[in-house]
């Protein structure tokens, strides 16, 4: 006998196929008497108003259908409680939020944004990364060296021609030490994972690459937790951010910087952290 109203974990076709955490989440909630199920966000004629809550989980195709997706977010928000809220989803769907973090004094990877019609100015020295501001899983991203500026410029122009804003960041020399993923559930730090470098090839856009290679558990430093917490404070409706992942890397001097916030559909790596799965179920029950 279920003890609560229906809780839907919103996913996608690719999420149903690839999200290994999803069945664990559903089972953990149902074991606690929660009427939980996973449903595609674009399921035809699904009655979202019949749900007590909708928690966005693995809607991993949102970047390819952003306008349609944000319309869905607004519709669901109008008829039930959505986590994270629509304001948070809209803000974090475009990585230009990194400028908001920088403006508030949060250390971030230095980022230049090149919108359609802007001049294309790229670093002449050192390695750097070009990617679209709306993307997931490192899609559309490539790493370049200083002697590949012409190739990188073509990448930027191709993104602009498709209506996208490009972003350019230095390729951090210490990324080989791993990018840290700090997970927050219900506003509190839950667990962390570290992954290996993603952009191992140079001058190549490879959308089939593994987005989270060589995962291992990670014990974050106090500085990393402090940085992640400061970044989350900048988000709109910050007290309503229930599920979050802050991706952090080390700058050349060893200090942590924010690479990006994952406030829409972050992979939480729960198969690598049973305590994190319990924290997720606790969070949902406490909503």
N, C-alpha and C positions, 0 to 999 in steps of 0.2 A: 504494500500500500504506500503510495507516494505521499510525502508529508508537505510538499510545497507545490506551487504552481509551476507550469512548464518553463524550463530554462533551455534556450536554444544556443548552441555553439555554432555561430555562422561560419561556413567554410566555402569551398568552391570545388569545381570539378577536380582541379589539380590537388587541392587540399585533401579531398576524399581519397585520392590515390597516393599522395606523398606524405601527408602529415601523420607521422607515426605516433605523435603524442595524442592525437584526437581521440582514438578509441579508449586510450587509458583515461583521459579526462572524463569521457562519458561514463565509463564503468565506475570510476571513483565517485562520481556524483550520484549515480544510481544506487551504489552500495550504501549511500548515506540517506536514501529515501528521497532524492531529488529527481523529479521527472525531467530528465535531461535527454537531449538528442542533438545530433549534428545535422544541419540543413544547409544546402547551398544558398548563398545570398541571392542568387538570381533564379531560384526555383520558381517556376511559373505558378502564379495564383496562390502562393503560400500565404496563409492568414497570420501575419506577424502580430496582429492585435490579440491573438489568442495566447500569446506568450506572456509570462510574468516578466521575464528579462531576456534580452538577447546579448550575448557576449561574443564580440568579434574575435574569431580565432585564426583561421587559415584562409582568408579571402585573398589568396595569393595572386589573383589575376587583376586586382583592382587598378594597378598602374596602367594596364593596357586599355582600361575602360573607365577612366577616372570620372568623367561627367556622369555616366550612368551609375557608377558606384556611389558617388556623393548624393545623387538623387535618391537612391535606395536608403542611404543613411538618414536623410531627412525624412523620408516616409516612415521608416521604422521608429525614429525618434518621436514622431507625432502620435504614435499609437501605443508605444510601450517604452520601457526603460532600456536604453542602449549603453553598453560599456565597451569601449570608452565613448564618451559623449560626442555628438556630431561636431561640436566646435573643436574638440581635440583632433578628431579624425581629419577634418578639413585643413587645420593648421599643419599637421604633421605629414600630410600627403605630399608636400612639396618641400624639398630640402633647403629651400631658401630660409626656412626657420633657423638654420645655422647662423644667419646674420643676426636674428633676434637674440640668440644665445651670446654671440660675440658682443653685441651692443650692451648686454647686461653684465658683461665682464666674465662670462663663463669661458674658460680656455677651450678652444676648438681647433681642429686642423684648419690652417689658413685657407680660405676659400674665396675664389673669384667667380662671379656669375656672369655669363654671357648670354643675353637674351637675343632673340631674332632682331636683326638690325644693328646690334652693337658691333663695335670693332672687335676683331679677334686678336687679342694680345695674349701670348703664351710665354712661359719661362724659356729663356735661352740656355739656361744651365740647370743641371740636375734632372732627376726623374720626376715626373708628375702624372696625375691621373685626370682623365676627362670622362665625365659621365653626365647623364641627364638628371635634372633635379627631381623628376618624378620617375622612380624606378624601384624595383625590388629584386633582391637576390643578385645584385651586381650586374643586372642586365644593362646592356648598352655602355658598359664601362671598359676602359682600356688604359694601360700604363704606357708611358712614352719616355724616351730619353731626350736630352736637349738637342740632339741632332735629328730628331724626328718631328720638328715643329710643323713642317709642311703637311705631314701625314696627320698629325694631331689637329691641325687647322681644318682639314677636310672632315675629320670626325665631328668637330664642333659645328661646321656649316651643315653637315647632314642632319644633325640634331635640330639645329635652327630651322632648316627647311621643312622639317616635320612639325614645326610649331613649338618645339621644346626649348627650354632654357638649359644651357650647358653649365656645368660647374667644373672648375679646375682646382685641384689641390696638389700640394707637393706629395710625392711618394715618401712616406716617413721611413727613414733608414732603419728604425728599430721595429718595423712591422713584422720582421722575421721572428721576433720574440712573441708574437701572437697578439691578436685583437681580443680584448676582454669584453664579454657580454654580461652585463650586470642586470639581473632580473628583479623587478619590484612588483609585488602583488599586494593589492589593498593599501598601497602607499608605503609599504615597508620593504626593505631589502630582503630578498628570499635566498638567492643563490647566484653563482656566477660560473661561466664556462669560458674557456679560451680556445680559439681556433687558429689554424695556420693561415699563412698568406693565401689570398684568393687570386690576385692578379700576378700569377707567376710568369706568364708569357708577356713579352714586350711588343707593343704595337699591334695587338690582336684583340678584337671584340669577339668574345666567345660566350654566347648566351647559354651554352650547355655545360659550362664549368660548374663544379660543385661549389655551392654558395657557402658551406660551412665545413671546410676540410679539417681533419685531424683534431676532432673535438676532445678536450680533456677538461676535468674539473679545475676550477681556479679559485684560490683564496685571495680576494681583492685586498689591496692595501687600504689603509684609512683614507689616503688621498684619493684613491679611485672611488670609494664610496661617497666621499664628500663632494667630489666633482659630479658624479651621477646625480646626487641629491640636488645640487645646485642647478643642474640642467633641467631637472623635472620641475623645479619651482618656476621656470620661465613659461611653461606650457599654459595655455588658457584653461580655465576650469581645473586648475591643478589639483584641487582637493577631490575631484571626481575621476582622476586617472587611476583606474583600478589595475590595469595590466600594462606593464611597461618594460622595455629593455633598453638600456643605454650602452651603446658600443663605444669602447674606449681603447685608445692605443697610446704608446709612449712617444713623446717628442724626442728630439735628438738629445736633450739634456736629461731625459729620464722622467720628466714630469708627465702626468696623464693629460690627454686632451680628448674631447668628445669627437668621435667620427660621425655618429648620427644617433638620433633617437628613433626607437621603434615603438610607436604608440598606437598602431592600427592593428597589425596582425603578426606580432613578433613570434618567431620560433622560440619557445621557452626551454627547449632541450630537457624536457622532463624525463625522457627515457634514460638520461644520464644522471638524474637526480630524484630519487623517490621522495625525499623530503620536500622537494619543490612541488611534486604532485599533490602531496598532502596540503601544502600551503595553498595551492590553487583551489582545492576543494574547500578548504577553510574559508578562503576569500569569498567564493561563490555563496557558501552558506551564510556568510555574514553580511551579504548585500541587503 
